Amino acid sequence: MDKYLNFKDAVSLSLDIADITKIEEIAHIEDSIGRVLAQDIFCIKNLPSFNNSAMDGFAIKATDAGKRLKVVKTILAGENSYECLGDNECYKIMTGAKVPSDADTIIPIEDVLYYENNEVTIKQNVVKNSSLRFKGEEKAVKDLLFNKGEVVTSAMVAILASQGITMLCLYKKLNIAVVSTGNELKEPWESANESEIYNCNSYAIISLLKEKGFEATYTGLVPDSLEKSIAFVKGLKSYDVIITTGGISMGDADFMAEAFQSNGLDIAFHGVNIKPGRPIMMGKMQNTFVMCLPGNPLTAMVNMHLFALPVLHKMQGSLNIYHDIDIAKNIQNFKTKSGRVNVVLGFYKNAEYRVTQENKYGSGMITVLHESNCILVTDEATASIREQESVKVIKFNCLYTKDQIDLFN
């Protein structure tokens, strides 16, 4: 047992050895969604850029509250109007229109007491500056808009466009290779007999990476041969990251660890005291980060969530590299095995956690992933989780279907 690294130490160590990419590139905001900013971005145009009306109504001086005023001008959005108010006068103004400096309050049309023949009666109780949006009140020139390391979203694009910013300095996307191993594997487009298994790992991992904003290349199957494995790994050194599944346990046909070491891999750890997912190896091969995951689809995907994704987000330069964790109330008793960290799949909704299939599933199963949207990670002393007990869950950030929500009704 001592040869396996503690779970928390493994997560910490994998992040420690991950280097942030230094390669930057310029891209248009239309191609920036999900990308990571490589520079801070500052406000270059006040938001709003001038005092403007938040409502259709009348621009007045607050001191004219309770008076009947003459409308001397109608100001439309986009017009550049100048001060011209005399005593007992006001402007009619549209939403978004520039407010001249001789008016300090906007009264919505529906709030006036009387309006006819270019005369309007203002109510007595008026709050100065109401419905008036001031220049720079949201963001002023030189204010920080976004931090280096933020992931670009559609909401950010709206702000960038409002600044006239269309080109961004972003971190270049990581170049990721995904590899599967094993003579028993067949590609999904090939014919497979009952003794052969379709390769689902590579496609699942590439799809998960795409969901999380990464791009990866499937580089093929590595046969169960040390010589061929060494040659295959040698051809992958141009990638920033290599993710493999299978071939790192203690079986007679598990050659990946030796193949990578023959190519100069410095192993950070090989094996973590966790189930499922114990056979995992991480390290650096010159400038390439190597992640070797278990061959079973369930364990491979669990380790992608627990270990790989935080590392990849850090390498990509993102500020957000830690798991999305929530406190939930467990609603069903289930058992775990003490003496190791247990990874338990479940479904999280409305601050409640329900274990998947009573925690009675095998590490080789696939469909349980589809039934789950989070992971519960126990400590080594835990032998069971009681109903009503508070637990911490790592969320997959899934959307919910009505059928899934109904599980909690």
Buried (B, 14 or more C-beta within 10 A) or exposed (E): EEEBBBBEEBBEBBBEBBEEBEEBEEBEBEEBEBBBBBBEBBBEBBBBEEBBBBBBBBBBBBEBBEBEBBBEBBBEEEEEBEEEBEEEBBBBBBBBBBBBEBBBBBBBEEBBEEBEEEEBEBEEEBEEEBBBBEBBEBBEEEEEBBEBBBBBEEEBBEBBEBBEBEEBBBBBBBBBBBBBBBEBBBBEEEEBEEEBBEBBBBBBBBEBBEEBBBEBEBBBBBBBBBEEBBBBBEEBBEBBBBBBBBBBBEEEBBBBBBBBBBBBBEBBBBBBBBBBBBBBBBBBBEEBBBBBBBBBBBBBBBBBBBBBBBBBBBBBBBBEBEBEEBEBEBBBBBBBBEEBBBBBBBBBBEEBBBBBBEBEBEBEBEEBBEBBBBBBBBEBEBEEBEEEEEBBBBBBEBEBEEEBEEEEE
